[in-house]
Structures are given as structure tokens and as C-alpha cells.
Amino acid sequence: MTKERITLGRFGEDLARERLKDCGYRILTTNYRCPLGEIDVIARDDDVLVFVEIKTRKNKSPGRVKEAVNTKKQRQISKVALAYMKSHNLWGSKARFDVVAVGLLDGKNEIEIIKNAFELAY
């Protein structure tokens, strides 16, 4: 991954986390890693445990960005989420998968939170 892409990703993640907080999410952890992969943000939205994937793209609207979370990525996120729930004894918790799409288009930062973006994927 190039330095520019890493910088862009971090910038987008910072914007997304701030938007999540502004919308009432309580962030529990960021960049959670386990042998199965990574989840960008794990948060609470009221009584719901939320696993958040953040996607940032330059010169694209948020609608085009969210398409980057394909079935393969959904499966990987699902596996990591299940591992997190198991390791933190959260099996009975309500949970969902959100995507935050950050589009950097024409000098503007457009951020869209897509709640329940996908179901648990195997």
C-alpha cells in the first residue's frame, strides 16, 4: 500500500470516527485485529454492538464508495466480529454491521453512515 493511500485511509477514518461520535455512537475500540483480520471501529449505538467498516475514496461520492464492501469483505468482517464477541463474552448482544463511506469529491468531504449495511456473512 502506498504512503498516499495510507494517509488517505487515516484521514477518512478520523473523519468517520468524528461523525460516528456526533451521531451518538460510543466507540469501544478502533482497528481491532485478530488472526482472522481487522475491523475499523467497534462501537455501541444505544444497546447495539456495532462493527463498522470505513471506506474512503478520492474523487468518488459516498454512494460509489460503499460498493467496495463486497461479499468477500463482508465474510471477513463477520468472522472477526464473531471472534470479538466470543473473546469478550458478548454472545447474547444485539449486533449489526455498519459501513461509513467517505467520499472526497471536488474538495468536499462527504460522509454517509449506512446502518445495517449487511447481514452476518459466512
Phi, psi and omega per residue, in radians:
M1 nan 2.357 -3.098
T2 -1.329 2.793 3.117
K3 -1.039 -0.673 3.130
E4 -1.089 -0.745 3.137
R5 -1.171 -0.668 3.107
I6 -1.110 -0.802 3.127
T7 -1.082 -0.765 3.112
L8 -1.065 -0.788 3.137
G9 -1.076 -0.768 3.121
R10 -1.122 -0.721 3.106
F11 -1.046 -0.820 3.123
G12 -1.107 -0.704 3.117
E13 -1.125 -0.695 3.093
D14 -1.083 -0.806 3.109
L15 -1.060 -0.766 -3.104
A16 -1.127 -0.769 3.134
R17 -1.072 -0.728 3.109
E18 -1.098 -0.728 3.118
R19 -1.118 -0.740 3.110
L20 -1.030 -0.803 3.115
K21 -1.067 -0.770 3.127
D22 -1.057 -0.492 -3.138
C23 -1.594 0.133 3.038
G24 1.651 0.056 3.077
Y25 -1.241 2.468 3.028
R26 -1.851 1.930 -3.067
I27 -1.328 2.190 3.130
L28 -1.611 -0.750 3.133
T29 -2.752 2.721 3.071
T30 -2.153 2.627 3.122
N31 0.877 0.876 3.101
Y32 -1.202 2.200 -3.124
R33 -2.130 2.526 2.985
C34 -2.571 3.058 -3.124
P35 -1.014 -0.349 -3.114
L36 -1.496 -0.258 -3.127
G37 2.551 -2.684 -3.046
E38 -2.423 2.590 2.977
I39 -2.148 2.321 -3.045
D40 -1.115 -0.837 -3.109
V41 -2.485 2.397 2.956
I42 -2.076 2.222 -3.017
A43 -2.490 3.040 2.993
R44 -2.032 2.371 2.995
D45 -2.141 1.729 -2.933
D46 1.005 -2.097 -3.090
D47 -1.720 0.242 -3.091
V48 -1.841 2.284 3.022
L49 -1.397 2.214 -3.038
V50 -2.118 2.210 3.061
F51 -1.780 2.111 -2.981
V52 -2.028 2.224 2.996
E53 -1.808 2.247 3.138
I54 -1.890 2.248 3.098
K55 -2.177 2.234 3.137
T56 -2.130 2.343 3.102
R57 -2.429 2.492 3.071
K58 -1.547 2.483 3.085
N59 1.095 0.553 3.081
K60 -2.456 2.609 3.059
S61 -1.404 2.782 3.126
P62 -0.966 -0.613 3.134
G63 -1.022 -0.633 3.120
R64 -1.376 -0.516 -3.098
V65 -1.187 -0.735 -3.049
K66 -1.108 -0.341 3.094
E67 -1.136 -0.282 -3.122
A68 -1.249 -0.247 3.116
V69 -1.599 1.412 -3.073
N70 -1.438 3.134 -3.089
T71 -1.029 -0.719 3.120
K72 -1.053 -0.782 3.129
K73 -1.162 -0.669 3.110
Q74 -1.077 -0.722 3.108
R75 -1.094 -0.768 -3.127
Q76 -1.111 -0.787 3.118
I77 -1.097 -0.723 3.129
S78 -1.042 -0.775 3.136
K79 -1.102 -0.742 3.126
V80 -1.160 -0.705 3.122
A81 -1.072 -0.771 3.107
L82 -1.098 -0.699 3.103
A83 -1.107 -0.717 3.111
Y84 -1.091 -0.831 -3.123
M85 -1.077 -0.694 3.124
K86 -1.151 -0.819 -3.077
S87 -1.226 -0.364 3.130
H88 -1.890 0.248 3.102
N89 0.894 0.909 -3.095
L90 -2.043 0.460 -3.058
W91 -0.980 -0.609 -3.082
G92 -1.496 0.004 -3.068
S93 -1.306 2.537 2.951
K94 -1.249 2.428 -3.127
A95 -2.513 2.742 3.062
R96 -2.653 2.936 3.140
F97 -2.038 2.091 3.085
D98 -1.946 2.718 3.018
V99 -2.162 2.345 2.988
V100 -1.894 2.053 -3.140
A101 -1.769 2.115 3.127
V102 -1.955 2.026 3.103
G103 -1.931 2.196 3.112
L104 -1.837 1.701 -2.974
L105 -2.259 2.182 3.094
D106 0.937 0.732 3.091
G107 1.323 0.132 3.137
K108 -1.991 2.565 3.061
N109 -1.773 1.965 3.116
E110 -1.886 2.207 -3.074
I111 -2.187 2.265 3.120
E112 -2.244 2.229 3.041
I113 -1.699 2.126 3.111
I114 -1.866 1.798 3.127
K115 -1.334 2.558 -3.116
N116 0.893 0.813 -3.069
A117 -1.093 -0.545 3.101
F118 -2.745 2.817 3.103
E119 -1.557 2.890 3.051
L120 -0.944 2.216 -3.085
A121 -2.027 2.419 -3.135
Y122 -1.879 nan nan
